[in-house]
Amino acid sequence: MHSVTAQILALHSQGVKTEDIASELDVEVESVKLILTQQGEGDTFTPVDFATAKSALRSCLSCEEYSTRFRAARFIINEIKGRNDIVKNLQQLGSINVLVINQQMLRAKQAIEKSKNNKIIDILEETPKAS
């Protein structure tokens, strides 16, 4: 187990909040959540949450919109086959290097910020004005 992963798990077991763990270890919150989920330590849903989700999904199956019904049906089929089990799939990955994941998340956030700062070409500005 990677030392940062061990630190995340130790702080979480002491009751430290996810955001505080990320701040303390200088990693992204999403990286902490990924490690906690992989280790089976992430936040879980209550029975009321599951009942609400099932009710919402059930209503999608009878929706008038065909695409919504299709996506709901596909989700249910994938759920039954175990394809949607994120925790199981993460656990099968083995060891995740949280520092590599964190670097990739930082790069993605920087790319998003950079794209927000770049000016989009305005077609009306670029067309020559008639004299």
C-alpha positions as CSV (number, residue, x, y, z in Angstrom):
1,M,0.0,0.0,0.0
2,H,1.3,3.4,-1.0
3,S,2.2,5.7,2.0
4,V,-0.2,8.4,0.9
5,T,-3.0,5.8,0.7
6,A,-2.1,4.7,4.2
7,Q,-2.2,8.2,5.4
8,I,-5.6,8.8,3.8
9,L,-7.1,5.7,5.4
10,A,-5.5,6.6,8.8
11,L,-6.9,10.1,8.8
12,H,-10.3,8.9,7.6
13,S,-10.5,6.3,10.4
14,Q,-9.8,9.1,12.9
15,G,-12.9,10.9,11.6
16,V,-11.2,13.6,9.6
17,K,-13.4,15.0,6.8
18,T,-12.5,14.2,3.2
19,E,-11.8,17.9,2.4
20,D,-9.5,18.2,5.4
21,I,-7.6,15.1,4.4
22,A,-7.1,16.5,0.9
23,S,-5.9,19.8,2.3
24,E,-3.6,18.2,4.9
25,L,-1.9,15.9,2.3
26,D,-2.0,18.4,-0.5
27,V,-4.0,16.2,-2.9
28,E,-7.3,16.7,-4.7
29,V,-10.5,15.9,-2.9
30,E,-11.4,13.6,-5.8
31,S,-8.2,11.6,-5.2
32,V,-9.1,11.1,-1.6
33,K,-12.6,10.0,-2.5
34,L,-11.2,7.5,-5.1
35,I,-8.9,5.9,-2.5
36,L,-11.7,5.7,0.1
37,T,-14.0,4.1,-2.4
38,Q,-11.4,1.6,-3.6
39,Q,-10.7,0.6,0.0
40,G,-14.4,0.3,0.8
41,E,-14.3,3.3,3.2
42,G,-16.3,5.8,1.2
43,D,-19.6,7.2,2.2
44,T,-22.5,4.7,1.8
45,F,-26.1,5.3,1.0
46,T,-28.9,4.8,3.5
47,P,-31.8,2.5,2.9
48,V,-34.0,5.6,2.3
49,D,-31.5,6.8,-0.4
50,F,-31.8,3.4,-2.1
51,A,-35.6,3.5,-2.0
52,T,-35.7,7.0,-3.4
53,A,-33.3,6.0,-6.2
54,K,-35.3,2.9,-7.0
55,S,-38.5,4.9,-7.2
56,A,-36.9,7.5,-9.5
57,L,-35.5,4.7,-11.8
58,R,-38.9,3.0,-11.8
59,S,-40.5,6.2,-13.0
60,C,-37.9,6.5,-15.8
61,L,-39.0,3.1,-17.1
62,S,-42.5,4.4,-17.8
63,C,-41.4,7.8,-19.1
64,E,-42.8,9.0,-22.4
65,E,-39.4,9.8,-23.8
66,Y,-38.0,6.6,-25.5
67,S,-34.3,7.6,-24.9
68,T,-35.0,7.9,-21.2
69,R,-36.7,4.5,-21.0
70,F,-33.8,3.0,-23.0
71,R,-31.1,4.4,-20.7
72,A,-33.0,3.3,-17.6
73,A,-33.4,-0.2,-18.9
74,R,-29.8,-0.4,-19.9
75,F,-28.7,0.8,-16.5
76,I,-30.9,-1.9,-14.8
77,I,-29.5,-4.6,-17.0
78,N,-25.9,-3.5,-16.4
79,E,-26.6,-3.3,-12.6
80,I,-28.0,-6.8,-12.6
81,K,-24.9,-8.1,-14.5
82,G,-22.6,-6.2,-12.0
83,R,-21.2,-3.8,-14.6
84,N,-22.1,-0.8,-12.5
85,D,-20.4,-1.9,-9.3
86,I,-17.7,0.8,-9.1
87,V,-16.4,-0.3,-5.8
88,K,-15.9,-3.9,-7.0
89,N,-14.3,-2.7,-10.2
90,L,-11.9,-0.4,-8.3
91,Q,-10.9,-3.1,-5.9
92,Q,-10.0,-5.4,-8.8
93,L,-7.6,-2.8,-10.1
94,G,-5.2,-3.5,-7.3
95,S,-3.0,-0.7,-6.1
96,I,-3.8,2.8,-7.3
97,N,-1.0,5.4,-7.1
98,V,-2.8,8.3,-5.6
99,L,-0.1,10.7,-6.6
100,V,-0.4,9.8,-10.3
101,I,-4.1,10.1,-10.2
102,N,-3.8,13.5,-8.4
103,Q,-1.4,14.8,-11.1
104,Q,-3.8,13.8,-13.8
105,M,-6.7,15.6,-12.0
106,L,-4.6,18.7,-11.6
107,R,-3.7,18.7,-15.3
108,A,-7.4,18.2,-16.2
109,K,-8.4,21.2,-14.0
110,Q,-5.6,23.3,-15.4
111,A,-6.8,22.5,-19.0
112,I,-10.3,23.4,-18.1
113,E,-9.2,26.7,-16.6
114,K,-7.0,27.4,-19.6
115,S,-9.9,26.8,-22.0
116,K,-12.1,29.2,-20.0
117,N,-9.5,31.9,-20.2
118,N,-8.9,31.6,-24.0
119,K,-11.0,33.9,-26.0
120,I,-13.4,32.3,-28.4
121,I,-13.4,33.8,-31.9
122,D,-16.4,35.9,-32.5
123,I,-17.5,35.5,-36.1
124,L,-19.1,38.9,-36.1
125,E,-15.8,40.6,-35.0
126,E,-13.8,38.7,-37.6
127,T,-15.9,39.6,-40.7
128,P,-14.9,42.7,-42.5
129,K,-17.3,45.6,-42.3
130,A,-18.9,46.8,-45.5
131,S,-18.0,50.3,-46.5
